[in-house]
């Protein structure tokens, strides 16, 4: 463990080599994949920013760091990450849940943000996957495999993340009675949300470009500046972008909803019905779990295939 700092080494020592264990962050997405099995010991990942390199547009941060605190520090250089901000949500929690921000169109996905992960294996040792630059990675990019795994393959203690610029100007606009594709001509749309009646879009970029897109929208339909996105219903549905764009026609039983256009995520009032998983996908996940955690001690009881 000589190559790792004291905080990461202490985290590995707390996890130890045996017994059921899980990491608890802010608990904002704790219900995903089911509850941890009774008797599972909870530990917390270390917190704090290790190194921020604005010129390289990377930040090394410990997994227990709240995303909001990380972004507050990055903002001093006009940057942020693609990780979503939820009250109390941590860097490790965002990576393990694998759920991207509603501004994914502009920021990219959570999986794309992770360049390197330092994590504790099932046997208690520290491992490192990924690298600061893609050209230094050979073979499989294993760190991306951890994203969305709910901590069932390894317990992340530290992550190297790609940062992105914060737009010089950011403006939420509501388009009353507009179709989902109304903002197709906008170059600065970082998020497009649709509830079956109205469209909300986040315009983000240089002020001159945002103003141009805002003027283009005003010429097409009735629109107004608003404080932010609409309130999102509590349940996330995973579907194709085409299904999201026609969601009300596809499943009116879901109740009020907000679809992320171009992404394939719908926030609905009712839970998504259970879906069958391809046998090949089930078998592939079983093999990964067997290789990474042969004794089944990491987050026992939780299953990433049960998301959302």
Buried (B, 14 or more C-beta within 10 A) or exposed (E): EEEBBEBBBBBBEBBBBEEBBBBBBBEBBBEBBBEBEEEBEEBBBBBEBBEBEEEEBBBBBBBBBBBBBBBEBBEEBEBBBBBBBBEEBBBBBBBBBBBBBBBBBBBBBBBBBBBBBBBBBBBBEBBBBBBBEEEEBEEEBBBBBBBBBBBBBBBBBBBBBBBBEBBEBBBBBBBEEBEBEBBEEBEBBBBBBBBBEBBBBBBBBEEEBBBBBBEEBEEBBEBEEEEEBBEBBEBBBBBEEEBBBBBBEBBEEBEBBBBBBBBBBBBBEBEBEEEEEEEEEEEEBEEBBEEBBEEBBBBBBBBBEEBB
